[in-house]
Amino acid sequence: MTRNIKMVVAYEGTHYAGFQRQASGVKTIQGVLEEAIAKITGSMVNVTGAGRTDAGVHALGQVVHFHSETRLETSQLLKALNAVLPRDIVIREVSEVPDEFHARYSAVSKTYSYRIWNDPIRPVFHREWLYHYKYPLDLAAMREAADFLLGQHDFKSFQASGSGVKTTVRTVHFCELTAEGPEIVLRINADGFLYHMVRNIVGTLILVGSGRLSPSGFKEVLAACDRIAAGPTAPAGGLCLEEVFYPEMK
């Protein structure tokens, strides 16, 4: 009997060419997961992820699903997979879900975080998870600008080229900026994200924090629906897929 298996996966994306398997054969999260599952179950599967994180992007709560005829209990599968996966990928949860569950299309929202190390001295620890920005940033101004993201908007200004989505309208449920010492953390939850949307938002918020763009100017960037109006794309290493949310399954 074929079962639909859901897994919550955490990984450090530094040494991977993104989540999605590629024809070129480069190392990806999806490819490594599929190889590990085949090794444990004896059959190749197609792993589907909730989000196709780019090269260098991390995850604490990526969700995937795959169909398999394995008879292993979910607890056994969890233990066996973590025994063969590399140290920068770990399975946090394994469960059996209804056939209609789809890691990507069943999701109702996702939370991403972006970490900035705002200090003249570069960080030593967790440096692969941080964007080192050495010039002073005005956190209050960045927070004022970030408030304009809340609600439903056309986020075309923050979408990178190369995406074929039908609409660039998304709803942001929360967006918060916190700081502890030199580390600034942006957390944002929305019903969906455009290609490079968070990284382009961060790049534009840094313009605000450095005084090169006012909070009201940030609002104008959002309204422009033009990528040229926004700031540069922040590096991939600061971005992390924190959590994916689904309707309650019965």
ChimeraX attribute file (.defattr): number of C-alpha atoms within 10 A of each C-alpha:
attribute: neighborCount
match mode: 1-to-1
recipient: residues
	/A:1	7
	/A:2	11
	/A:3	15
	/A:4	17
	/A:5	23
	/A:6	24
	/A:7	23
	/A:8	22
	/A:9	20
	/A:10	21
	/A:11	22
	/A:12	20
	/A:13	26
	/A:14	17
	/A:15	13
	/A:16	21
	/A:17	19
	/A:18	21
	/A:19	27
	/A:20	20
	/A:21	19
	/A:22	13
	/A:23	6
	/A:24	6
	/A:25	9
	/A:26	11
	/A:27	16
	/A:28	19
	/A:29	25
	/A:30	21
	/A:31	17
	/A:32	17
	/A:33	24
	/A:34	18
	/A:35	16
	/A:36	20
	/A:37	23
	/A:38	15
	/A:39	14
	/A:40	16
	/A:41	17
	/A:42	12
	/A:43	13
	/A:44	15
	/A:45	17
	/A:46	15
	/A:47	21
	/A:48	20
	/A:49	24
	/A:50	22
	/A:51	20
	/A:52	18
	/A:53	23
	/A:54	20
	/A:55	18
	/A:56	21
	/A:57	26
	/A:58	30
	/A:59	23
	/A:60	20
	/A:61	24
	/A:62	26
	/A:63	27
	/A:64	21
	/A:65	24
	/A:66	21
	/A:67	18
	/A:68	18
	/A:69	14
	/A:70	17
	/A:71	12
	/A:72	12
	/A:73	11
	/A:74	17
	/A:75	11
	/A:76	11
	/A:77	21
	/A:78	18
	/A:79	14
	/A:80	18
	/A:81	20
	/A:82	15
	/A:83	14
	/A:84	16
	/A:85	16
	/A:86	13
	/A:87	10
	/A:88	14
	/A:89	21
	/A:90	20
	/A:91	23
	/A:92	16
	/A:93	17
	/A:94	21
	/A:95	15
	/A:96	16
	/A:97	16
	/A:98	12
	/A:99	11
	/A:100	9
	/A:101	18
	/A:102	21
	/A:103	23
	/A:104	17
	/A:105	11
	/A:106	14
	/A:107	18
	/A:108	13
	/A:109	18
	/A:110	23
	/A:111	22
	/A:112	22
	/A:113	22
	/A:114	26
	/A:115	22
	/A:116	23
	/A:117	24
	/A:118	21
	/A:119	16
	/A:120	12
	/A:121	11
	/A:122	14
	/A:123	16
	/A:124	7
	/A:125	8
	/A:126	7
	/A:127	13
	/A:128	18
	/A:129	22
	/A:130	24
	/A:131	22
	/A:132	22
	/A:133	16
	/A:134	14
	/A:135	12
	/A:136	14
	/A:137	19
	/A:138	14
	/A:139	18
	/A:140	13
	/A:141	19
	/A:142	25
	/A:143	19
	/A:144	18
	/A:145	21
	/A:146	24
	/A:147	15
	/A:148	17
	/A:149	22
	/A:150	17
	/A:151	13
	/A:152	13
	/A:153	16
	/A:154	17
	/A:155	24
	/A:156	23
	/A:157	22
	/A:158	31
	/A:159	24
	/A:160	16
	/A:161	10
	/A:162	7
	/A:163	11
	/A:164	9
	/A:165	9
	/A:166	6
	/A:167	10
	/A:168	19
	/A:169	16
	/A:170	19
	/A:171	18
	/A:172	21
	/A:173	16
	/A:174	15
	/A:175	20
	/A:176	15
	/A:177	19
	/A:178	13
	/A:179	14
	/A:180	8
	/A:181	9
	/A:182	17
	/A:183	16
	/A:184	18
	/A:185	19
	/A:186	20
	/A:187	19
	/A:188	21
	/A:189	22
	/A:190	19
	/A:191	17
	/A:192	17
	/A:193	22
	/A:194	19
	/A:195	20
	/A:196	19
	/A:197	18
	/A:198	24
	/A:199	24
	/A:200	23
	/A:201	24
	/A:202	26
	/A:203	19
	/A:204	25
	/A:205	30
	/A:206	25
	/A:207	21
	/A:208	27
	/A:209	22
	/A:210	16
	/A:211	15
	/A:212	11
	/A:213	19
	/A:214	18
	/A:215	22
	/A:216	14
	/A:217	15
	/A:218	25
	/A:219	16
	/A:220	15
	/A:221	22
	/A:222	22
	/A:223	15
	/A:224	16
	/A:225	18
	/A:226	14
	/A:227	18
	/A:228	12
	/A:229	17
	/A:230	24
	/A:231	22
	/A:232	18
	/A:233	18
	/A:234	21
	/A:235	17
	/A:236	23
	/A:237	24
	/A:238	24
	/A:239	29
	/A:240	28
	/A:241	24
	/A:242	19
	/A:243	18
	/A:244	23
	/A:245	17
	/A:246	15
	/A:247	9
	/A:248	5
	/A:249	7
	/A:250	5
